[in-house]
Amino acid sequence: MSDELNQHMSAMEESATQFLERGISIGEHLLKAQDLLAPDAWEQWVIDNLDFPLNKVQMYMRLARDKDLYRTDAAARDQVLLLVASAAASPADLRLANLAVERARDGRIK
């Protein structure tokens, strides 16, 4: 039984890493797209072209900006993974995810 549990935990951690890296990649692509547009055209481009709202766009861009923190600080990584995963559930959860990103960036997550 313990071998099976350890295998499940290992698979879950691998999935979490893939999830985080995919979120970072999305954020990096969004940052590149934003750089190609005039500042006043960005929000309208998001509305016209993406299937997810501006607040999620901003969260993924923040993940990309702070990727080194999430790749090196396990506590920050775990906190943001939980909150980003739950962000799909409600706007309030997304606000919590953004707050976690801010706290992690400021070194307040231990």
C-alpha positions as CSV (number, residue, x, y, z in Angstrom):
1,M,0.0,0.0,0.0
2,S,2.8,2.5,0.8
3,D,4.4,1.9,-2.6
4,E,1.1,2.8,-4.3
5,L,0.6,5.9,-2.2
6,N,4.2,7.0,-2.9
7,Q,3.6,6.5,-6.6
8,H,0.4,8.5,-6.5
9,M,2.2,11.3,-4.6
10,S,5.0,11.3,-7.1
11,A,2.6,11.5,-10.0
12,M,0.7,14.3,-8.4
13,E,3.8,16.3,-7.8
14,E,4.9,15.8,-11.4
15,S,1.5,16.9,-12.6
16,A,1.7,20.0,-10.4
17,T,5.0,20.9,-11.9
18,Q,3.6,20.5,-15.4
19,F,0.6,22.6,-14.4
20,L,2.8,25.4,-13.1
21,E,5.1,25.3,-16.1
22,R,2.1,25.4,-18.5
23,G,0.8,28.4,-16.6
24,I,4.2,30.1,-16.8
25,S,4.3,29.4,-20.5
26,I,0.9,30.9,-21.0
27,G,2.0,34.0,-19.1
28,E,5.2,34.3,-21.2
29,H,3.1,34.1,-24.4
30,L,0.7,36.7,-23.1
31,L,3.6,39.0,-22.2
32,K,5.0,38.7,-25.8
33,A,1.5,39.4,-27.2
34,Q,1.1,42.5,-25.0
35,D,4.5,43.8,-26.1
36,L,3.3,43.7,-29.7
37,L,0.2,45.8,-29.0
38,A,-0.3,49.5,-28.1
39,P,-1.0,49.8,-24.4
40,D,-4.5,51.1,-25.1
41,A,-5.3,48.1,-27.4
42,W,-4.3,45.3,-25.0
43,E,-7.6,44.8,-23.0
44,Q,-9.7,44.9,-26.1
45,W,-7.4,42.4,-27.8
46,V,-7.9,40.1,-24.8
47,I,-11.7,40.5,-24.9
48,D,-11.8,39.9,-28.7
49,N,-9.3,37.0,-28.9
50,L,-9.1,35.0,-25.7
51,D,-11.6,32.6,-24.1
52,F,-10.6,33.6,-20.6
53,P,-11.1,36.9,-18.8
54,L,-8.6,39.7,-18.2
55,N,-8.1,38.9,-14.5
56,K,-6.9,35.4,-15.4
57,V,-4.7,36.8,-18.1
58,Q,-3.1,39.1,-15.5
59,M,-2.6,36.2,-13.1
60,Y,-0.8,34.1,-15.8
61,M,1.4,37.1,-16.7
62,R,2.3,37.5,-13.1
63,L,3.2,33.8,-12.9
64,A,5.6,34.3,-15.8
65,R,7.1,37.4,-14.3
66,D,7.7,35.7,-11.0
67,K,8.6,32.2,-12.4
68,D,12.0,32.1,-10.7
69,L,10.3,32.4,-7.3
70,Y,7.9,29.6,-8.0
71,R,10.6,27.4,-9.4
72,T,12.9,27.8,-6.3
73,D,10.6,28.5,-3.3
74,A,8.6,25.4,-2.5
75,A,6.2,27.1,-0.1
76,A,5.4,29.9,-2.6
77,R,5.0,27.3,-5.3
78,D,2.6,25.1,-3.3
79,Q,0.5,28.1,-2.3
80,V,0.2,29.5,-5.7
81,L,-0.5,26.1,-7.2
82,L,-3.5,25.6,-4.9
83,L,-4.9,29.0,-5.5
84,V,-4.4,29.0,-9.3
85,A,-6.0,25.6,-9.5
86,S,-9.0,26.9,-7.5
87,A,-9.2,30.1,-9.5
88,A,-11.3,28.4,-12.1
89,A,-14.0,28.0,-9.4
90,S,-14.7,31.7,-8.7
91,P,-13.5,35.3,-9.1
92,A,-12.9,35.4,-5.3
93,D,-10.5,32.5,-5.6
94,L,-8.7,34.3,-8.4
95,R,-8.3,37.4,-6.2
96,L,-6.8,35.1,-3.5
97,A,-4.4,33.7,-6.1
98,N,-3.3,37.2,-7.0
99,L,-2.8,38.0,-3.4
100,A,-0.7,34.9,-2.9
101,V,1.4,35.9,-5.8
102,E,1.9,39.4,-4.3
103,R,2.8,37.9,-0.9
104,A,5.2,35.4,-2.4
105,R,6.9,38.1,-4.4
106,D,7.3,40.2,-1.2
107,G,8.7,37.1,0.7
108,R,5.7,36.9,3.1
109,I,4.9,33.2,2.4
110,K,7.0,30.9,4.6
